[in-house]
Structure formats: C-alpha cells, structure tokens
C-alpha cells in the first residue's frame, strides 16, 4: 500500500467523491416521465396492439387467408377459418389472442399482402379477457382508432419490409407495398357502379 | 432517630403553585411530543424527496402540493391496517406480551431521550446534570426492544436481524460514548446547557473544531446506533426482508418506525448540542455585527431556536445524503470499522484532548 493509498483511505476520498456526485445530482432535473400526464415518445418499430389494415378504398381487410401468420406464430395465438363462398375463398374468422401473443412481430413480417400490423397503441390493458380476444371486426376497429391518431396521411410499418430479407424473394405484393393511407380515400368518380363506393367506405 | 440509608429528606419544599408547575411540565411534554411526531412525519417526506432528487427522480408528488400530505396519508394507512400478531409455533415458549411490548419499549426509550434536549436556553423538559449519559443509557434501552421484537416474532429473519442489531449497538455504543468524552472533558459537564455555554467561550462557538475527530467518530457511530444506511444491517432488505420488525404490521410497525426516526432526531440534536454549539451563534458574529446584541430578548430567543433547528435539519440532511450515496457495509466490515478504527480513534482523541487541556 502506497502512501497515496493510505491518505486516500484515511481521508475517505472515495466517499467524499461519491457524496459530491449525489449532491450534484440533487440539482439536476429529474428524468422521471410522469406517465398519465406525460408520455414517452413511441419509437419506430414499437410493437403494440394488433390491427388489420383497413383498405382505404374497399373498406375491408386485406387478408387473403394464406395461413402464413398462423403457421409462423411461436405462441400459436392466431386462429383462421376460411370458407368457399360463391366460388371465392373468404376468411370468415381471424382471431388473435392478445393474452397469448408475445409481440415478436413475425406475423407482420411474414404477411405477403401487409394486412396485419402491430400498432403503436399500448394502453389497452383490460380486466376482461374477452376484450383482449381480437376478432376480425375488433382488429379493424383497432386500425381505425390507430389511424385516427396518426398525424400524417400515410403510414408505413417497418416490419412490412423486414431488415435482412432479400426483397427479391418477397412476394410481389409485399415488395411493392408502399405507405398506406390513414384516411379513407374517396375514389375518383369515374364509372357509375363504383360511384357508390365512397359512401360505403366512409369510416366511423 | 435511627439513621437509615433510605431516610431521605425531601430536597426541596414543594412549591405553592404545584398544580401550575405540573401543568407547565405537561404542556412542555405535549409540545415536545407533538413537535417530534410532526418532525418524524415530515422527516419521511424530506427523506424521500432528498433521496429521490439525488437519484434523479421526483419523489412523492401525488398527495397534495409537492406531496406534502404524503406523510398524513401514510399515517392514516398504517393506522387502519390489520394488526397481525404471529401465533407462537408448537412448543414455543414465546409470549405475545413480549411481542406487544417491544415496539412500545423502543418508542418509549427514544421519546424519553427528548426530555433532556434543550431547544433553546429556556426550553427543556428536564435540566438534569447527566443529560448526555441519560441519552446514551436510553439508546441502550432501545436495544432491548429490538431483541424482544426479534425473539418474540418467532421468525428467523426477525431473530437474525435483532441479533445483528444488538451486536452492532453494543459495539458502537462504546465508540459513541468514548467520542463524547472529549466534549465532556472540555466542557467539564454532562449537562447540555453547560456544554453549549462552554462552547460559547471560544470565538467560533462550537466544539467541532477542536473535537473534529470526536465528531467524526460520533457521526459514524450515530449512523450505526440508529440503524441507518450504510449500517442498516439489522434491516438489510436484501437479506433479512426487513429485519427485526418483519413480523410487525400496521400501528405496531409504525411505532418502530417512529422510534427509529426520533432516535435519528435525538442523535442529530446531541451532535448539534455537543459539537455545533447548540442554539448559539458563533460569538465572533456578535463582534462583527454589534447590532445583534441590541435585539430584544424575544427576538434573540427566536433566532436561537431557528439556529438550533437549522443545525438539526442539516444533520438530518447528512443522514439522507449518506443513505443516498453509500451501499450497505458487510457485517464483518461493520464490526471491523467499529472495533479497529472508531474505538482507537476515539481513544486517541481522548488522549490528545486530555494532554491539550492539561498543558494549556
């Protein structure tokens, strides 16, 4: 032990340094975010409440029932039922159990038509299990609530084009997916049969 | 008449207005206890705020402006909580009465020490010649409360906590007593008022300067005596859950809590009275600012009380500051510091003080 060490120990240099630090910290601004009044900024890539992107033109979900999401889901929380109606494959049931979901975002990454999204919504806790069992209508409603809060006219989720995946290997619809409109789009009035559309797409 | 050792003569004739005298004493006690309770309540608030800001947090701010009503909310909560008393195990010889008495004993011991603390020269409950010794003795009594609590709880955590606490208190009482010997030698008295008056003879008006070694030893042992961080081993949360009061709930827990905080206040008062010149301003200040001498007596008394309280609060702040900074010591480190550092330092302080006092 050198003389320097002895002096350091005898005069409690380390303790005095530490106390100077805590005293200095006392006069800095607290870093606390007072939650209900203040909110933390939600960063890009945040994975929150599930939603179905509502197609701005048709007003319906974009899901084609390919089962990729249900197959990749590690928690197996997605249930899909399809039926052939009028010679067309229709997704009659699409359920996500939010209580089982682990928010990995694989379903969003894998979806070939970018129909699914994990929104930035995070305040949806409930004491009721049924409220966290999202069916198709609830998922679309989640999107409406989320889209209404968006400032910009368009929205693009970064998991629609996952990092590290060769975009050449993606299906065309996924590769060419651009930002989706957050407001219902009024279709330009051209032919008469489609003219009725806007009324139908007017969202709640 | 046969002289017997028990044949005392009443040392003074009772005063004519004995009822008034007793009423005044009771009033003083009431004021002191109420002030102490209020101080404890707002000590917790002050502590949480200080430690919060030192940890770059806010601290309590929800109940009332700046969280000022938080201690009241805490008190109400503790008061209405269920009082759980553990059933003694099969074959246990433990008594519930011990469990019930333990927190009262701790609170009694600490509250009684307030009796000899003079806030300013004319305000004290008892002006006894052995004030300092009385406080040291009562701080030893609270050890019994802690041991009783640990034993009667019938829980290994509580028991280990109380054993640690008793060993700690016994070790540090030695250092604390020795650290105050220097003050006693310089003042030639154990009476707090005499000690404060003796300090006024020097220009700086405090024993802190000649007795800095004693002050250091006293403050470290005061931390250990009151079971405060970094010597809060008896209630080491990470090891013993809460230590000796782990089985206590509601009001009985609150009594321990009150006892701990009052002990902290008492130790701060002793530090102020013995080392910081009590309620006195440095006499040199009266020479520099002669106008202070011309103030009316009531204003002077008010200033004295404010000065005393400010000094006590700064000591409480020191407690919280240390708590926010230092991690808890290990048990062997605690014992080593007590026996191999503090006690020799206190002895050296006594020798130096004695030599200085003898030769100068």
Interface residues (C-beta under 8 A of the other chain):
Chain A: X15 X18 X19 X21 X22 X23 X25 X26 X27 X28 X29 X30 X31 X32 X34
Chain B: X50 X52 X53 X54 X55 X56 X57 X58 X321 X322 X324 X325 X326
